[in-house]
Amino acid sequence: MSFRSARKKRGISALEAAEKLGVTDAAIYQWECGISLPTAKRLPEIAKLYGCTIDELLERTRRTTHERTDHL
């Protein structure tokens, strides 16, 4: 599950997520596009808001990172 799919599954807009998490909508966009990741401290808050686990949020990120290193 990606950050975007978790948010959408919960029926929360990017702007609403940004407001509830106290971040900019640009931060939400960056997390969802893989440009950056939220801090580890923020992950439980995001998971709670999105109604999923931290592992579910990071699953796609770990898979993508693993795929990149397989080619090295």
C-alpha positions, 0 to 999 in steps of 0.5 A: 500500500502506498501513502496515496492509496492509504489516504484515498482508501480512507477517503481523505483529501491531500489537503485534509491530510495536510491540515490534520498532520500539520504539514503542507500539501507539498509534503503530502505530495512528496511522500506520495510521489516518493520524493521524500519520506516523513520522519519516523516520529510522524509515521504512527500519526499518519498510519492512525489517520489513514487507518493502516499500519506503519508496515503497510505504509512502508511496504511499497517503499521497501519493495521499491528500494529493494528493486533498485539495489537488486541491479547493483 
